Amino acid sequence: MDTQSHKGAGLHARPGFKYVMLALICLIYFTIYGFCGASISTLFTTIAPDLGWNEYQTSAVWGAIPLGLMFFTLISGMLLDKFSTKILMAVSVCVGAVAVFGRGITENFTAFYVFMFLTGLSQAISFPGNIKVITTWFEKKALFRANGLLLSSGHMGMLVGYNLTFPICDAVGGWHIMYRIVGGFILVVALLWLVLARDKRADEVVLNRELSADIEKISIRDNLKLILSTRDARLIFIAEFISVGCLQTFMGFAPTVMLDMDGATPRLAALIASMGSLGSMIGYAVLPAISDKVGRKKPFVWPAMIASAVLRTLAIQSGSFTAAGIALFFGAVMDGWAITGPRTMLQELPQIAGVRSGTAIGLLNTFSRAAAAFFPMLYAFLAGVMSSHKNGLSCLLALVVISAILMSMVTEHKIQKRT
């Protein structure tokens, strides 16, 4: 059942406490998703030779994270709608600490794969947990920007990961030691969360009142049935399945693709790939505010999806580091609408709101991570058949057009213009 600890009630009753909660989930997202994801992507060019992996083993390791997400995110989302978000998120961050520390203590392929899978398990709880925090603590008019800031924090972590992973490894004595240190830091984050985070009851959630959501508790089965019977939710799930699957694959292998350019080095490729993280960080922070001002989301979301895919394709096909960096930056800026829009529109559906956001985001992540686990294998196959990393990745990005078409069919629940 949905419970709330009244310990510290005076603190979390303050209007500004929602920003404390946002800062906490941004820190979690920055570390476990942003930095740890970008660092492993950057280090594939070092770890794979060090441990003797072939291309398919490298693809399998990258796919282990979304595989863990796919198996557990729906279960996690349903649990978040029934039990304490604070406790479940604490478990998530502790699992993340073990998973990242584990990367630094093994050289065995199977063990490394298991630790990467555990990273996915951690994210399977924290991803819907992050959204549950936002829908619990923020009103409808602030959802888009809160989601944007959350996603921006992840890409800030990626920016740090792409640019500082090699210097950190050099400073501490290698990637093994770096991951042990990062794992310890994540454990500190878990303790910080336990000390500061608070839960809210469903009848205290402003979003539920704004959307006139039915907060009466129903079974997990009925929650799933209600969400899956909603047409717009189904369209968003399928669109996310394709777009995030393509994007996660691109993020994982962009540095590898950049190595095909003349004069490329692993560090230079990571630097250029980080331009995407910089662009996303800016896009997530700025673009939602523009949509809020206009009072619409959909007219921005589906064109941004197409623009993002086209610009990323131009980046990897350009053959020039300068052109690639510029295209990656502006393509990633579009994520401020292309990635934030679908999940925000899902949260705004009256059938979901705050009361079923955990289950809905769990379903969303199940679909998207199933694709993210499969697409790296498809990318490896296409790259092998075409004898070209960039052409294989370009074929995947073309599928994002389908997501854009589906999002153009979603009925938007409009918000009032800001004055």
N, C-alpha and C positions, 0 to 999 in steps of 0.2 A: 504494500500500500504506500501511498505518497505521504511521507512524513517530513516534519520540519523540527529541527532542534531550535528551542527558544533561547538557548545559551547565546549571549551576545546579541539579543534581539534589538537592543537600543542602537547598536552599531549598524546592523544591516537594514534598519528601518530608515536610516538617513537617505535622502534622495540621491546623493552622490555615490552611494555604495555600489551602485550598478557599474560604475567605472572601475572600481576595485576588482570586481568580478571579471570585467572585460580585460583588464590588464593581466590578470592571472591566466586566463585562457589564451591570451596573445603570447604570453611567455612560454606556455606549454607548446603552442603551435610553432612558435619561433624555433624552439629547440628540437623537439622530437620530429616534427615534420620538415621544417625549413632547413636548419643546419645539417641535421643528420641525413636527410634525403639528398641534399646537394653535395655533401662531402663524399658519400658513397658513390654518387654519379661521377664526381671528379676523380676519385681514387680508383675507379675501375681500370684505368689505363696503367695503374701501378699494382693494384691487388691481384688482378688476373694473372699477369706474368709471375708475380711473387709466389702465388699459390698454384700455378700451373693450370689455370682454367682455360678451356676453349671457349669459342664464341657462344655456344649453346649453354654452357654452364654459367657464363656471365649473364646471359639473358634470363636463365632460370632464377638466379639469385635476385636480380632486379624484380622479377615477377613474384617472388615470395612475399613481398610486402602487400601488394594488392590481393594476393591469394588469402593471406591471413585476414585482411579486411573483409573479403567476400564471405568467408565462412562465419565470421563472428559479429559483423556490424549490425545485422538485423536483430540478432539476439540481444546485443548490447542496447540498441535503440529501444526495444520493448521493455527491457529491464529499467532503463532510464525513465520511462513513463510510469513505472510502478514503484520504484525504490529511490533511495537517496542519491541524487546527482553527486553530491560531495564525496560520498564513500566510493562510488563506482569510478569517478574520475581519479581519486587517489590510487585505486588499484591500477588504473590505466597507466598513470605516470610511473608507478613502481615497476610495472612490467616493462615499460619503455626503458627504464634505467638498466634493468637486467639485460635486455636485448642489445642495447648499445654497448654496454660493458663487455658482453659476450663476444662482440666482433673483435675485441682487442685481446682475447685470450685463446683464440683458436686459429689453426691453419688448415683444419680439416674442412673439405667442401660441404659435407653433410651437416656438420655442426654449424658452420657459417650460415647455411641455408635455414636451419632451424631458428637461429637468432634473428635472421631477417624476417622469418615468418612471425616470430614473437613481436617484432616491431609493428607488423601489420595488425596483430592482435591488440596491441596497445592503442594504435590509431583507430581500431574498430570501436573502441569505447570512447576515446577522446573526441573523434569527429562528431558523432551525434551528441556527445556530451557538451561540446562547445556550443552547438546550435541550441541545445536545450537551455543552456545558461542565457543565451541571447534572447530567446523567446520568453524566458521566465522573467528576465530583468528589464527588458526594453519594450517600449510601446511601439505601435505599428509604424508611426512616422519615422522612427529611428532605426528600424530593422536593416534597411539597405546599407546605411552608413556603418552600423555596428558590424555587419557581415563583411563589409569592405575593409574595415580596420583589422578584423581578425585575419582575413586572407592576406592583407598587406603585411602583417607581422610574419606570416609564413614565408613570404617572398623576401622579406628583409633577412630572415634566417638563411634563405638560399643564397642571397647576395653575399652574406658573410661566408657561407660555406664554399661557394665557388671561388672566392678571392683569397680567403685566409686558410683554407685547408692545408695547402702545401706549406705555407710559412709556419703554421702551428706544428705540423708534423716535423719540420726541420728543427723547430725550437725544442720540442719535447723528446725527440729521438725516434720518430717513426709513427706510422698510422696505428700500430697496435697500442702504443702508450696513449696516443691522442684519444682513442675511443674509450679507454679505461677512465681517463680524466673526465670526458664528457658524460659517461655513465654515472660517475659520482656526482657531477653537477646536477643531472636530472633527478637524482635522489633528493638533493637539497630542494629542488623545485617541488617535489612531492610533499616534503615536510612543510614548505611555505603554503601550499594549497590547503593542507589539513588544518593549519593554524588560522588562516584567514577566510576560507570559503564558507558560504552559508547556503542553505536550501530555502525554497519558498513553497508555500501551499498553493494548490491550483486556484483557490478562491482569492488569492492575493495577486495573481498575475494580471496585469493591466491588459495585455493582448487578448486574453480570453474574454474579457468584458467588451473590448472594442469590437471584436468580431462576433459577439454573441455566441461564443462557442459553448457547446454542451460539455460541462466539466464533470458530469456524472460518470463515475467509474464504470467501464464496461470491460469485458474480457479481452485478453490479448487477441484472441481469434476475431472478435467483433471489431477491434481496432484495425486489424489488417484488412478485414472485409470492407470496412468503410473507406479506407484509404484507396485500396485497389479498385473499388467500384467508382471512384471519382475520375472522370475522363481527363481532366487537366493534369491530375497527378500522374496518370499513366503516360501522357505525352512527355511530361518533364522527365520521368524515369528513363524513357527510351532515349531522349535527347542527351541526357547526362551519360548514359551508358556509352554512347559513341564518342561524344566530345571529350570527356575526361579520360577515356581509354586512349584516345589519340594523344592528348596532351601529356599524360603521364609517360607514355612511351617516348614522346619527343624530349621531355625533360631528362629522362634517363639516359638517352643516347645522343643528345645534341653534341656534347663534347667529343664523343667518338666520331661523329660525322664530320665535325670541324677538322679532325686530323687529316681528312682527305685533301684539304687545301694546301697549296704550296707554302712552305715555310712554317707549317704548323708545328707546335709543341703542345704537350698536355696542359701546361700552365697557360699558354696563350689561348687554347681552345676553351679552357674553363673561364678565362676572363671574358671572352666574347659571349659565352653562354650566360654569364652573369648579367649581361645587359638585359636579358629577358626578365630576370628577377627584379632588376631595378625598374623596368617598365611596369611590371605587374604591381610592384609596391606602390608606385605613383598612381596607376590606374585604379587600384582598389581604394585608395584614399580620396581620390578626386572625382572620378566619374559618377559614383552613386549620388553625390551631392547635386550634380547637374540633373540627373533623373528626378530626384526629389523636388527640385525647383520647378521642373516642367510638370510633374505630377503623373508621369507615365514611365513604364519600364520596357514593355515589349518592343516599342519602335526602336529602342536602342540595342536590345539584347541580341536579336537574331542577325541584324547586319554586322554587329561586332563579332559574332562567331565566325562569319565568313571572312571578314577583314583579318581577324587573328590568324586563321588558317592560311590565307593567301600570303600574308606578310612573312609568316614562319617558313612557308615553302620557298619564297623568294630568298630568304636568308640562307638556307642550306644549298640552294641552287646557284647562288651568286658567284661563288669562287673567290670572293674578296672578303677579307676580314672586316674592312671598314663598312662595306655594304651590308654584310651579315649582321654586324652589331647594330646598325641603324634600324634594319628591318626587324630584328628580334626585339629591340626596344619598343617600337611602335606597335608591333603585333601583340606584345605582352601588355601594353597599356590598355588594349581593347578588352583584356580579361576583366577589367573593372566592371564591365557590363556583361561580357560573355559568360563568365564563371559565377559572378555574384548574383546575376539576375535570376537564373532558374531556381536556385535554392531559396532565394527570397520570395519569389512568386509562389513557391510551394508552401512556405511558412504562412503566407497570407491567405491561403485557401481556408474558408470558414470551417471545413471539415477537419482541419488539422490544427491551426493556431498553436497555442502553447501546450495544450493538453495532450496532443498526439505528435508533437514535433520530433520526439525521440524515435518513435517507430517509423515516422515518415522519412527522416534523414537516414535511419538504419536501412530502409528499403532503397533509398537513393544511392547510398554508398555500396550496397550489395550489387546493384546493377552496374554502377560505374567501375567498381573494382573487379568484377568478373571480367569486364572488358580490359581493364588495366593488367590483369594477369595473363590474358590471352594475347593481347596485341604485341607485347615484346617478342613472343614466339613467332607471330605472324610477320613482324618486322624482320626478324632474323632470317625467316624463310624467303621473304621477298628480296632482301638484300643479297642473299645467296644466289637466288635465281637470276636477278638482274646484274649481279656482280657490282653492285653499287649501293653503298649505305644511303646516300642522299636520295636516290630514286625510290628505294624501298620506303623510306620515311615519308616522302612526298605522296606516295600512294595512300598511306594511312591518313594523312592530313586532309586529303580530298573528301574523306567520308564525313567530315564536320559539316558539310553542306546539308546533309540529311538532318543533323541536329538543328540547324538553323530553320529548316522548313517546318519541323515539328514545333519548335518554339513559337513560330509565327502563327500557329493554330491554337495556342493556349489562350483562354479567356482571362484577361487581366482584371484583377480586383483593384480598381483605381484608388489612389490616395489623393487627399486634398492638396492643392497647391500650397506651398509655403509662402507666407507673406512677410 
